[in-house]
Amino acid sequence: QTQVPVYDTEYGWAYIDMGWEDLLIGLEYDGDQHRTDPRRYAMDIAKHRMLSRRNWIILRVIKEHRPHQIINWVREAWSRREREAMAANRAA
């Protein structure tokens, strides 16, 4: 899914570039403006802090990252969620 909406009472609405809402895994593409615009950079930090509090795994990518790297990071995040689900099932 693209432009995944997430609402937080303190932060307000945030949109994750791409993600799996049911697994709380998101992928954010950080273009140059995320690095060069201090206001944008500060907003990104606040957004990622909020998403982290809400238990999202956020994978941040830039143009220099290669597709195989990104795919591996997504696989790792899915594996983490699978491990967490198995641990929760054992504890129940």
N, C-alpha and C positions, 0 to 999 in steps of 0.2 A: 504494500500500500504506500502511496506517496502522500506527503503533507498530512501526516498523522497528527490529529489534534490532541493536546493534553491540557487539561485545565487544572490550575492550582489556585487556591484561595488567596495566597500571598502574591504569586507571580502574575496570575491571569492566564490568558491563553498562550500556549506555545505550539509551534508546528514543527514536527520532526520531518526532515526531507524525505526519508523513506524508512519504513519499519514494519515490524510485526507486533501489533498492539497486544495480541493475546500472550505473547512471550515477553513483552517489555524489552524488545531489542530494537534499537534505532540506529540509522546510518545518517550522518550529517556530512555534507560536502562543504568544506570551508574554502571559499574562493579568496582571492587576494584581499578583498575588502574586509574580510574577517580578521585579517592580520594588520592591515594598514590603517584602519579607521578605529581610533581609540574608543569611540562610543559604541560601535558595533562589537568590538572585542569585549568590552565590559558587559554588554547585554548577553553575549554568548556565554560568558563565565556564569552569570546569574542563571541563565536558562539551563546550563548543564548541571549546576549545583542543585537546582530544583528537580530536574529529572533524576539525578542520582538519589535524592531524598525519597523519590517515588519508586525507587528500585529499578529504574531503567538501566540497561547496558547501552551506552552510546558509543558508537564507533565513529571516530572523526577521520575523514579522509581529505586529501588534497590532490591536486592534479598530478603530483609526482608519484603517487602510489599507483602500483600496477594492479590490473584486475585480479591476478592470482593472489596477491597479498590480501586484497579486500575480501575475496571469497574465503580465504583461510580464516580471516578474522571473524567473518559471519559464522563459519562452521564452528569455531571455538566458542562463540557466544551461544549458539544453539546447544552445543555439548554441555556448556555450563548450566543452561536452563534444564536440560535433561537430567543432569546429576542432581540439581536442586529438587526437581520433581520426584526423583527416585528416593532421595533422602526424606522428603516430606511424607511420601507414601509409607516408608518404613516406620516413621515416627508415629503415624496415625493408628 
